[in-house]
Amino acid sequence: MIWAGLTDNQLCELLKDPKQNGHRNVNQIVEHMTTPKLVLWGWNPGEGRTPIPVSQADFAAKVKQWAAQGAACPAPPNSAALHTTAH
């Protein structure tokens, strides 16, 4: 998946980028993430595969809440905080 290893900020920005999300606006992103069979498959992926670890209803509620609150992305991690100096 293209989002593997991304920070929360990077994933959010990717989801909102029309060049990478099928030219969807926020309402269309919500629709896409809560209804198509391909997306919903994640909660019932079949034998030997791990389903998404949150219920589909909870996921849909959080996606809708995110959109209703302006679809803001979390701040990127502070790169200075990621570097430590050995003493």
N, C-alpha and C positions, 0 to 999 in steps of 0.2 A: 504494500500500500504506500502511496506517495507521502502519507503523513507520518509514517513510522520515524521516530526519533525527533520529531519537531517539538518545539516548546509550545505551550498553550498559546502564546502570542502568535507564533509562526503559523500554527494550525488555523487560528481564527482569521488571520490575514489571508491565508490561502483560500479558506471557505468563502470569504467575501470578495475575492478577486475574480471579476467576470471572465478574465482570460483563462482562469483555471477551474471555474465552477459551472461551465456550460452557459455563461452569460446570464446567470440568475441574479435577481435582486433578493433582498433579505426574505421577503414573503415567499418567494419561489424556493429559496434554500430551505425554509421551514417545511414547505410542502414536500420537497424532495427528501428531506431527512425523516419524515414521519409517515409517508404513505406508500411509496413504490415497493413492490415485492422484492426487488433486488436489495434494497436497504433493510427491509424488514426480515430478510433471510438471516441477518446476523443474530437474531434472537432464536432461530431454529435452524442452525446450519447443517444439521444432519449428524449421523453417527461418526464418532471419532474427532469431531471438531468442537471447539470450545465456544459456547455462546457468549454474547456480549454480557459483561458482569453487572449490568444494571437493567431493571425491567424496561420494556419498550414504553410503557406508560410514563415512567419517571423520566426517561430520556426525552420523550416528546414534550412533556411538561417543561423541562429545563430549556429545551430548544425554543419553545414558544415564549417562555419567560425572557430569555436572552434577547429575542427579537423585539418583544414588547418594551423592553427597557433600553432600546436603541442599538442593540447588536454591537456593543462596545467590546473591543478586544482587551485582554489583560495587558498590563504593561510588560514590555520585554524584560527579561532578567537583567539585572545590573551587572554588566560584564566585570566591573571592578570587584564585585562581591564574589565572582567566580574564581578569582586568582588569589592565591595565598602566598605569602612569602615565608620560606623556611628560615628559622632562626638558629 
